[in-house]
Structures are given as structure tokens and as C-alpha cells.
Amino acid sequence: MRYVTHMDSTPAARLRHLRESRDIGSAAELARQLGIPEVTYRAHESGVRGFGEAQARKYAEALSANWVWLLTGTGEPFAGEPPQTEPPARSPERRTDLRAVPAATGRPDLPVFASAEGGPSGMLVTQDPIDWIVRPEQLANVRDAFAVYVIGASMEPRYEHGDMILVHPSRPVSRDADVLLLSVLEDGAHPALVKRLVRWDESNWTVRQYNPQKEYDLPRSEWQRAHVVLGRFNRR
């Protein structure tokens, strides 16, 4: 069987691939098996509506598949949960307790969150780490720092699709800083955008992108968090 494993394939395309590979003949049939409205499932499989980690886990469990592959395209479709490197002194919230981790230990203690195509922004960030990497110097002793993969080409050539960005969640934002903007939704999904921050006020973030080049406003009521991007690792 030929698997759809290219990073540019969408969660919707991967969901349809999993359903068909399990010989489930229609979206309506799988929706009945899952006990969810057919219109909801069809919206996810067609790409009209994105889905987050919780829904990906549910679909993957029903289809005996790997939810990380379904959401991000990484790993194998039917490999199950990917192995994770356990960092030292993790808190109950699955975050690294940096008070117990010396800086520059060379141990992988910086969480890497998966990102996937989907949602209103075109990019969704998962809630749980899919990997851990050695913490770079600029994030030594920064609580809740993390890395995430860039989805899309709107910030090329500065950030390319597949680059890993390093995020400082507690540094105050400033004009002309690169930021990761996050929207917190009730279902736990996190639509995200990587942009250059031009200015802001009580109502809006004014941001810039490079491909195509334009400047526009984003409502702060919808994009509640802005985290500073310190740097990147180029895609391999």
C-alpha cells in the first residue's frame, strides 16, 4: 500500500486515506461508527473545517492509526504512538521544570510541538510534545520555552515551510519582533501564525508578512497570545 506521507498533504487528505485504507466505504459509514454527526466528519475530511489533537486522537483510535501522522504527516500512518524521550523533572502538566534542570546540560529538555495544516489560520499547534531537543543557549533557564515547526510559506524567505522556530513565551513583545500568535479555542486547538509585529493597541495586532508582502490587523480578542520568536533551525 502506498502511504500519503508528504509534508504538504493535509490532515483532511490523510483522514480520507486512513478511512479508505480500512475499507470503510463512505464518510457517512465512519461517522455512524464514531457516533458523530455526518456533517461534522464530512467537514473534517473535506478540509472545510480543521480539527485539533483531541479529534485526531479519536479518529486515529477508531482507525487503529497514528494520530501524530494524521495531524502532522510525520511518522508512519499505522505505527501507533511515537516514542518520546523523557526529559528530566517533568511537571504533572507535562512541562519541563527548569528549576531542576541545569543550563547547557546537553540533555534534550526543550519540548517540540507538532504543527499541522488546518484551521482558520492555516496552521494548528498541538498541545503535547512530539519530541524533545537540546536547549539552545538563548533559552537557558526560560520556563515554558518551546519549539514548533512552521507551516506555510507566508514568511518566506525569512522562515520556510518546515523550519523549526524557537519560542520565548515570557519575553515582552516589541515592535519589529517576529512573533508566534496563538488563538485559544474551546476545543483545545491552537490556530497559530508566524508574523513580524509592526505595532499594537488595545484592539489589534498590526503584523507584516513577506509572501505575498502585506501589512494587516488581527483582532487581539481572537489572537490572545503573542510569543517572541528568537530564532530557527532550518528544515532538513
Residue pairs with C-beta under 8 A, 6 or more apart in sequence:
1 21
3 17
3 76
3 77
4 13
4 14
4 17
4 77
5 69
5 73
5 76
5 77
6 73
7 73
7 74
7 161
7 162
8 117
8 161
9 73
10 47
10 117
10 118
11 44
11 47
11 50
11 51
11 56
11 70
11 71
11 116
11 117
11 118
12 44
12 45
12 46
12 47
12 118
13 47
14 69
14 70
14 73
14 77
15 44
15 45
15 59
15 70
16 45
17 77
18 59
18 60
18 63
18 65
18 70
18 77
19 27
19 30
19 45
19 63
21 77
22 63
22 64
24 30
24 33
27 38
27 41
27 42
27 45
28 38
30 41
30 62
31 37
31 38
31 40
31 41
31 42
32 38
33 62
34 41
34 58
34 59
34 62
40 49
42 48
43 49
44 50
44 51
44 55
44 59
47 118
50 117
50 118
50 119
50 120
50 124
50 189
50 191
51 59
51 118
51 189
52 71
52 119
52 124
52 126
52 185
52 187
52 188
52 189
52 190
53 67
53 71
53 126
53 127
53 128
53 188
53 189
54 187
54 188
54 189
55 187
56 67
56 70
56 71
57 67
59 65
59 67
59 70
60 66
60 67
60 70
61 67
64 78
65 77
65 78
66 75
66 76
66 77
66 78
66 79
66 80
66 81
66 82
67 81
68 74
68 75
68 81
68 82
68 114
68 130
69 75
69 76
69 77
69 79
70 77
71 114
71 116
71 124
71 126
72 114
72 115
72 116
72 126
72 130
72 149
73 116
74 114
74 130
75 82
82 130
84 129
84 130
84 131
84 132
85 108
85 131
85 132
86 132
87 96
87 101
87 107
87 108
87 109
87 111
87 132
88 96
88 100
88 101
88 107
88 109
89 96
89 97
89 99
89 100
89 101
90 96
90 97
91 97
94 128
94 129
95 111
95 144
96 109
96 110
96 111
98 109
98 141
98 142
98 143
101 107
101 109
103 135
103 137
103 140
103 141
104 135
104 137
104 140
106 134
107 134
108 131
108 132
108 133
108 134
109 132
109 134
109 135
110 132
110 133
110 134
110 135
110 136
110 139
110 145
110 146
110 147
111 129
111 131
111 132
111 146
111 147
112 129
112 130
112 131
112 132
112 133
112 146
112 147
112 148
112 149
112 164
113 125
113 126
113 127
113 128
113 129
113 130
113 146
113 147
113 148
114 125
114 126
114 130
114 148
114 149
115 123
115 124
115 125
115 126
115 148
115 149
115 150
115 151
115 192
116 123
116 124
116 126
116 151
117 123
117 124
117 151
117 152
118 124
119 189
119 191
120 183
120 191
121 183
121 191
121 192
121 193
122 151
122 152
123 150
123 151
123 152
123 191
123 192
123 193
123 194
124 189
124 190
124 191
124 192
125 148
125 182
125 190
125 191
125 192
126 190
127 188
127 190
129 146
133 147
135 145
136 166
136 231
138 166
138 168
138 230
138 231
139 145
139 166
139 168
139 230
142 168
142 169
142 170
143 170
144 169
144 170
145 166
145 167
145 168
145 169
146 167
146 169
147 164
147 165
147 166
147 167
147 233
148 164
148 165
148 167
148 180
148 192
149 162
149 163
149 164
149 165
150 159
150 160
150 161
150 162
150 163
150 164
150 165
150 194
150 232
151 161
152 161
153 160
153 161
153 211
154 194
154 195
154 209
154 210
154 211
155 194
155 195
155 196
155 209
155 210
155 211
156 210
156 211
157 210
157 211
158 178
158 196
158 210
159 165
159 178
159 194
159 232
160 234
160 235
161 235
162 235
163 232
163 233
163 234
163 235
164 232
164 233
164 235
165 180
165 194
165 229
165 231
165 232
166 229
166 230
166 231
166 232
166 233
167 180
167 227
167 228
167 229
167 230
168 227
168 228
168 229
168 230
169 225
169 227
169 228
171 227
171 228
171 230
172 228
173 179
173 197
173 200
173 226
173 227
173 228
174 197
174 228
175 197
175 198
175 199
176 196
176 197
176 198
177 196
177 197
177 228
177 229
178 194
178 195
178 196
178 197
178 228
178 229
179 194
179 195
179 196
179 197
179 207
179 226
179 227
179 228
179 229
180 192
180 193
180 194
180 226
180 227
180 229
181 192
181 193
181 194
181 195
181 205
181 207
181 218
181 223
181 225
181 226
181 227
182 190
182 191
182 192
182 223
182 224
182 225
182 226
182 227
183 190
183 191
183 192
183 222
183 223
183 224
183 225
184 190
184 224
184 225
185 191
193 207
193 218
193 223
194 229
195 205
195 207
195 208
195 209
196 207
196 208
196 209
196 210
197 205
197 206
197 207
197 226
198 206
198 207
198 208
198 215
199 206
200 206
200 220
200 226
202 220
203 219
203 220
203 221
204 217
204 218
204 219
204 220
205 217
205 218
205 220
205 223
205 226
206 215
206 216
206 217
206 218
207 215
207 216
207 217
207 218
208 214
208 215
